[in-house]
Amino acid sequence: MFDELSSKLEATFAKLRGRGTLSESDIKDGLRDVRSILLEADVNFQLTGEFLERVTKKAVGVSQLRTVSPAQQLVKIVFDELTVMLGERREGLKLSSVPPTVVMMVGLQGSGKTTTAAKLARKLKGEGRQVRMIAGDVYRPAAIDQLETLGKELDIPVYADRSTQDVVKIARAGLDQSRRERDRVVILDTAGRLQIDSEMMDELVRLKDAIHPDEILLVADGMTGQEAVKIAQGFDSALGVTGVILTKLDGDARGGAALSIYGVTKKPIKYIGTGEKTDALEDFYPDRMAGRILQQGDIITLVEKAQETFDVEATKKLEKKVRKEGMDLNDFLAAMKQIQKLGPLEGVLKMLPGVNTKMLKQANADPRRLKWVEAIVLSMTDQERKKPDLLNGSRRLRVAKGSGRPISEVNRLLEQFRDMQKMMKKMSGGGRMPPGMFGGIP
C-alpha cells in the first residue's frame, strides 16, 4: 500500500534536502512534482488542487527559516495536510449505550464484505465483546456457508435462515436472538451486486428502516481507485453511510482511494484490510498513515501489534532464561516465532522510522526468509542448538541438506547469531537489558 506514492515523494523531498537552502522557486518546483505524484497515484483531481493550495499557503516564507531545515519544514507541512486529507483523527466504532450495537455491512459484490464482517467480529471479540453475525446475503451462492465457516473458525455464533429470502425477516429474527443471548455487538452481512442498482438500494433502505443500525459501514475495494470513491458517494446518498472499511490495500501500491475517499465523502475510514487472513484488519489512524506514506514509520502501531500478538508469559520466561543462562538457538527460534506473528517481515520493517523502499530492496525482506531460518534451526539437534560451537563443517553440511538451504545461509545465520549473543551479553551484563527485549525484533 502506497509504495509508489511513498517512494516518489521521498525522492522529491530528498532532492530538496540535498540543496540545503531553498528558494521560493525550488519550493514551487517541489510542490509541482508533488501534484504530479498525487495525480499519478489516482488521487481525486479536485482534492489534489485543494491540498496543494493549502500546502502552498503554509509554505510561503519557509525558505527564510534558519532554525529548522526548510526542506524538513516543508515535509512537516505536507504531513499535516495529508493527515487532514485522510480524515484528521481516528474515528472508531460508535457503540450503543443500550446493547446490542447493530453494525450493517454494505458494499458491492467482490469487495470482500463477508470476509470483512468476520474480520471485524474477530477484532471486537478480541476486545472482550460478545459478538454475533447475521447472514443476510441470501442471493450469492454459498455466502451463508462462507459466513458460517468463518464463524466456526473464530468461535463466533452466526444466525442464518435458509428457508426464506426475506432479509428483513432474517435480520429481525437474528436481532431477537441476539437480545436474548445478551450480545454486545451484532454484525449484519448484506447482499452485494456487481454494480449499484435501485433494487439493491431499495432492499438496503428497507433493512435500515427495520433494524435502525448504529453503524452502516461501506466495504470498498481499495484497488478500484477512484471508482471506490464514486461507489461510496452512491451508497452514502441512499443510506447515510457512517464509515468506510477499505479492503485489499495490500494489493494497491498507489493508494489513491484511501487519499480521496474521506475528502470527497467526509465519511471516516474506520478500518483497513491489509491481507486475506481474519486478523488482517487494522484500525485506521490518519496521522499514522500519513507518517507511513512519508516514510516516517509507525512505531505506535508496531508496539500495539506486538502487545496484541505476543505471548506475554512466553516472552517473560524467555527473557528470564536469557538473563540467567545466556542465549542459545532455541531462544533465537522462539524469538523468531514471536516475530512471525506480527505478519510479513516487510510490513514490520516499513513501520520503523527511516526505512524507505530502497532500503527494503537492499534488505531483501523476502517473507520466506523467517521460514528458511526456522528450517535451518530445526534441522539441528537439540544439543547443537544449545551449543552452536559444536557445528563443525560436516555438521553444517548435514544441517544445510536437512533444511534444503545452501550452506552459505547456515554459515551466515551462525555468524549473525554469534553477533547477537555478544550484544545480549553486553546488554545483560550490567543488568541493563531493556525490559521486554524479546518482545521486540531480534
C-alpha positions in Angstrom: 0.0 0.0 0.0 1.3 3.5 -1.0 4.6 2.0 -2.2 4.8 4.0 -5.4 3.5 7.2 -3.8 5.8 6.9 -0.9 9.0 6.3 -2.9 8.2 9.1 -5.4 7.5 11.6 -2.6 10.7 10.5 -0.8 12.7 11.1 -4.0 11.3 14.6 -4.4 12.0 15.6 -0.7 15.5 14.1 -0.9 16.2 16.3 -3.9 15.0 19.4 -1.9 17.0 18.3 1.2 20.1 18.0 -0.9 20.0 21.7 -1.8 20.4 22.9 1.8 18.8 26.3 1.3 15.6 26.6 -0.7 14.4 29.5 -2.9 10.7 30.1 -3.5 11.1 28.7 -7.0 12.7 25.5 -5.5 9.6 25.1 -3.3 7.2 25.7 -6.2 9.1 23.2 -8.4 8.9 20.6 -5.5 5.2 21.2 -5.0 4.6 20.8 -8.7 6.3 17.4 -8.5 4.1 16.5 -5.5 1.0 17.4 -7.5 2.1 15.1 -10.4 2.8 12.3 -7.9 -0.6 12.6 -6.3 -2.4 12.5 -9.6 -0.4 9.5 -10.8 -1.4 7.8 -7.5 -5.1 8.2 -8.6 -5.9 10.9 -6.0 -9.1 12.9 -6.9 -8.2 15.9 -9.1 -10.1 18.5 -7.1 -8.8 17.2 -3.8 -5.2 17.4 -5.2 -5.7 21.0 -6.2 -7.2 22.0 -2.7 -4.3 20.1 -1.0 -1.6 21.9 -3.0 -3.3 25.2 -2.4 -3.2 24.7 1.4 0.4 23.5 1.4 1.5 26.4 -0.8 -0.2 28.9 1.5 1.6 27.4 4.6 4.9 27.1 2.7 5.2 30.8 1.9 8.2 32.1 3.8 9.6 28.6 4.7 12.7 29.3 2.6 13.6 32.1 5.1 13.8 29.7 8.1 17.1 29.4 9.8 16.4 27.3 12.9 14.7 24.4 11.0 15.7 23.0 7.7 13.3 24.4 5.1 13.0 21.0 3.4 12.1 19.4 6.7 9.6 22.1 7.5 8.0 21.5 4.0 7.8 17.8 4.8 6.0 18.7 8.1 3.5 20.9 6.2 2.8 18.1 3.7 2.4 15.6 6.6 -0.1 17.8 8.3 -2.1 18.3 5.2 -2.0 14.6 4.3 -3.4 13.9 7.8 -6.3 16.3 7.1 -6.9 14.7 3.7 -7.1 11.2 5.3 -9.6 12.3 8.0 -7.7 14.3 10.6 -8.3 12.0 13.6 -9.2 8.4 14.3 -12.9 7.6 14.4 -13.7 4.2 16.0 -16.9 2.2 16.1 -19.8 4.0 17.8 -21.1 1.6 20.4 -24.7 1.9 21.6 -25.3 2.7 25.2 -28.1 0.0 25.1 -26.7 -3.3 23.6 -26.6 -4.7 21.2 -24.8 -2.3 18.9 -26.0 -3.1 15.3 -23.5 -2.8 12.5 -24.8 -3.1 9.0 -22.2 -4.0 6.3 -22.9 -2.8 2.8 -20.9 -2.8 -0.5 -20.6 -4.3 -4.0 -20.1 -7.9 -4.7 -16.4 -8.8 -4.7 -15.3 -6.1 -2.3 -14.7 -8.6 0.5 -17.7 -7.8 2.5 -18.4 -11.2 4.1 -14.7 -11.8 5.0 -14.5 -8.2 6.4 -17.6 -8.9 8.6 -15.8 -11.9 10.1 -12.5 -9.8 10.5 -14.5 -7.1 12.4 -16.2 -9.7 14.5 -12.9 -11.3 15.4 -11.4 -7.9 16.3 -14.4 -6.9 18.5 -14.3 -10.3 20.2 -10.6 -9.8 20.9 -11.6 -6.6 22.7 -13.8 -8.6 25.0 -17.1 -8.0 23.4 -19.7 -10.8 22.8 -20.4 -10.7 19.1 -22.9 -12.4 16.7 -23.1 -12.3 12.9 -26.2 -12.4 10.8 -26.1 -14.0 7.4 -28.1 -11.5 5.3 -26.7 -12.2 1.9 -29.3 -14.6 0.5 -28.5 -14.3 -3.2 -24.9 -15.1 -3.6 -24.3 -18.8 -3.8 -22.5 -20.2 -0.7 -22.4 -16.7 1.0 -24.2 -18.2 4.1 -21.9 -21.2 4.1 -18.9 -18.9 3.9 -20.0 -16.8 6.9 -20.9 -19.9 8.9 -17.5 -21.4 8.2 -15.7 -18.2 9.3 -17.9 -18.1 12.4 -17.0 -21.7 13.3 -13.3 -20.9 12.7 -13.5 -17.9 15.0 -15.9 -19.4 17.5 -18.4 -16.6 16.8 -22.1 -17.5 16.5 -23.9 -16.9 13.2 -27.6 -16.6 12.7 -28.8 -17.9 9.4 -32.2 -18.9 7.9 -32.2 -20.8 4.6 -36.0 -21.2 4.5 -36.6 -17.6 3.3 -35.1 -14.8 1.2 -36.9 -12.1 3.2 -33.8 -10.3 4.5 -35.8 -8.0 6.8 -37.4 -11.1 8.5 -34.0 -12.8 8.8 -32.4 -9.6 10.3 -35.2 -9.1 12.8 -35.1 -12.8 13.9 -31.3 -12.6 14.3 -31.6 -9.4 16.4 -34.2 -11.1 18.6 -31.9 -14.0 19.3 -29.0 -11.6 19.9 -31.0 -9.7 22.5 -32.0 -13.0 24.2 -28.3 -14.0 24.3 -27.3 -10.6 25.5 -24.7 -9.9 22.8 -22.8 -6.7 22.8 -22.4 -6.3 19.0 -24.4 -7.7 16.0 -22.8 -7.6 12.6 -25.2 -7.9 9.6 -23.8 -9.1 6.3 -25.9 -7.9 3.4 -26.1 -8.8 -0.3 -24.0 -7.0 -2.9 -24.4 -6.6 -6.6 -21.9 -6.2 -9.4 -23.0 -2.6 -9.6 -25.3 -0.2 -7.8 -28.9 -0.6 -8.8 -32.3 0.6 -7.5 -33.4 -2.9 -6.4 -30.3 -3.4 -4.3 -30.7 0.1 -2.7 -34.4 -0.4 -2.0 -33.7 -3.6 -0.1 -30.9 -1.9 2.0 -33.2 1.0 2.7 -35.9 -1.3 4.0 -33.3 -3.1 6.1 -32.1 0.1 7.6 -35.7 1.2 8.4 -36.4 -2.1 10.0 -33.4 -2.6 12.3 -32.1 1.0 12.8 -28.4 0.2 12.7 -26.0 2.2 14.9 -23.3 1.9 12.1 -23.6 1.5 8.4 -20.1 0.5 7.2 -19.3 0.6 3.5 -16.8 -2.1 2.5 -14.9 -0.6 -0.5 -12.3 -2.3 -2.7 -9.2 -0.1 -2.4 -7.8 -1.5 -5.7 -10.6 0.1 -7.7 -9.2 3.6 -7.1 -11.5 6.5 -7.9 -14.3 4.0 -8.6 -14.3 3.3 -4.9 -15.0 7.0 -4.2 -17.9 7.0 -6.7 -19.3 3.9 -5.1 -19.0 5.5 -1.6 -20.9 8.5 -2.8 -23.7 6.3 -4.2 -24.2 4.3 -1.0 -24.0 7.4 1.1 -26.6 9.3 -0.8 -29.1 6.4 -0.4 -28.3 5.1 3.1 -26.2 7.7 5.0 -23.1 5.7 5.5 -21.4 6.2 8.8 -17.9 5.0 7.9 -15.8 3.1 5.4 -13.6 -0.1 5.6 -11.1 -0.1 2.7 -10.1 -3.6 1.7 -7.3 -5.1 -0.4 -4.9 -2.3 0.4 -2.1 -4.8 0.5 -2.6 -5.1 -3.3 -2.7 -1.4 -4.2 0.7 0.3 -4.4 -0.9 3.7 -5.3 -3.4 4.3 -2.5 -5.5 6.9 -4.4 -8.8 5.6 -2.9 -7.6 6.0 0.7 -6.4 9.5 0.0 -9.6 10.5 -1.8 -12.5 8.8 0.0 -12.7 11.0 3.1 -12.1 14.2 1.2 -14.9 13.6 -1.2 -17.5 11.9 1.1 -16.4 13.3 4.5 -17.1 9.7 5.8 -14.3 8.5 8.0 -12.2 5.4 7.1 -12.6 3.3 10.3 -10.6 0.2 9.3 -8.3 -1.0 6.5 -8.0 -4.6 5.3 -4.3 -5.5 4.8 -4.5 -9.2 3.9 -6.7 -12.2 3.4 -6.4 -13.7 7.0 -9.1 -12.9 9.6 -6.6 -11.0 11.7 -5.6 -8.6 8.8 -7.8 -5.7 9.8 -6.2 -2.5 11.2 -7.7 0.5 12.9 -7.2 3.5 10.7 -5.3 6.5 12.1 -4.9 9.4 9.6 -1.8 10.7 11.2 -0.1 7.3 11.4 -0.9 6.6 7.8 0.5 10.0 6.7 3.7 9.1 8.6 3.9 5.8 6.7 3.4 7.5 3.4 6.2 9.9 4.1 8.4 7.0 5.4 8.5 8.3 9.0 7.5 4.9 10.3 4.7 3.9 12.6 6.2 2.7 15.9 2.9 3.1 17.8 1.0 0.7 15.6 4.0 -1.7 15.7 4.0 -1.7 19.5 0.2 -2.2 19.6 0.5 -5.1 17.2 3.2 -6.6 19.4 1.1 -6.3 22.5 -1.8 -8.0 20.8 0.1 -10.9 19.2 2.9 -11.8 21.5 2.6 -14.4 24.2 3.5 -12.3 27.3 4.2 -15.3 29.6 6.5 -17.0 27.0 8.3 -13.7 26.4 8.9 -13.1 30.2 10.1 -16.7 30.6 12.5 -16.4 27.6 13.9 -13.1 28.9 14.5 -14.5 32.4 16.3 -17.5 30.9 18.5 -15.4 28.7 19.4 -13.1 31.6 20.4 -16.1 33.7 22.0 -18.6 31.2 22.7 -16.6 28.0 21.1 -17.1 24.6 21.1 -20.3 22.5 19.5 -21.1 19.2 16.3 -22.5 20.9 15.8 -19.0 22.4 16.6 -17.4 19.0 14.0 -19.7 17.3 11.4 -18.7 20.0 12.0 -15.0 19.4 11.7 -15.6 15.6 8.3 -17.3 16.1 7.1 -14.3 18.0 8.2 -12.0 15.2 6.3 -14.2 12.6 3.1 -13.4 14.5 3.4 -9.8 13.5 2.8 -10.6 9.9 5.1 -10.2 6.8 8.6 -9.0 7.6 8.4 -6.2 5.0 5.3 -4.8 6.7 7.1 -4.8 10.1 10.2 -3.1 8.7 8.0 -0.4 7.0 6.8 0.7 10.4 10.3 1.6 11.5 11.3 5.3 11.1 13.7 6.0 8.2 13.1 2.7 6.4 12.4 3.5 2.8 11.6 1.5 -0.3 15.3 1.5 -1.4 16.4 0.1 1.9 13.8 -2.6 1.8 15.0 -3.8 -1.5 18.6 -3.9 -0.2 17.5 -5.7 2.9 15.8 -8.3 0.7 12.9 -8.7 3.1 11.6 -11.9 1.5 8.7 -13.1 3.6 10.1 -16.7 3.2 13.3 -15.8 5.0 12.0 -16.3 8.5 10.7 -19.8 7.4 14.1 -20.6 6.0 15.8 -19.6 9.2 13.3 -21.8 11.1 14.0 -24.7 8.8 17.8 -24.4 9.4 17.5 -24.2 13.2 15.0 -27.2 13.3 17.5 -29.3 11.2 20.0 -29.1 14.1 19.9 -31.5 17.1 18.8 -30.1 20.4 22.5 -30.3 21.6 23.7 -28.3 18.6 21.1 -25.6 19.3 22.2 -25.4 22.9 25.9 -25.4 21.9 26.3 -23.9 18.4 30.1 -24.2 18.7 29.6 -28.0 18.0 28.6 -27.2 14.5 31.8 -28.0 12.5 32.0 -28.3 8.7 30.4 -31.8 8.4 27.5 -30.9 10.8 26.8 -27.7 9.0 26.6 -29.6 5.7 24.1 -32.0 7.3 22.0 -29.1 8.5 22.1 -27.5 5.0 20.9 -30.7 3.4 18.2 -31.3 6.1 16.8 -27.7 5.7 17.1 -27.6 1.9 19.1 -24.3 2.2 22.7 -23.6 0.9 25.5 -24.0 3.4 26.3 -20.3 2.9 22.9 -19.5 4.6 23.7 -21.8 7.5 27.1 -20.0 8.0 25.6 -16.6 7.7 22.9 -17.4 10.3 25.5 -18.7 12.8 27.6 -15.5 12.3 24.6 -13.3 12.9 23.7 -15.4 16.0 27.2 -15.0 17.4 26.9 -11.2 16.9 23.6 -11.3 18.7 25.0 -13.3 21.6 27.7 -10.7 22.1 25.1 -7.9 22.1 22.9 -9.7 24.6 25.9 -10.3 26.9 26.8 -6.6 26.8 23.2 -5.6 27.5 22.5 -8.0 30.3 26.0 -7.8 31.9 25.1 -4.7 33.9 21.5 -5.7 34.4 20.5 -3.0 31.8 18.8 -5.2 29.2 15.7 -3.3 28.1 12.5 -4.8 29.6 10.7 -6.9 27.0 13.7 -7.2 24.7 12.4 -10.5 23.4 9.0 -9.0 22.8 10.8 -6.9 20.1 12.7 -7.6 17.0 15.8 -9.9 17.4 
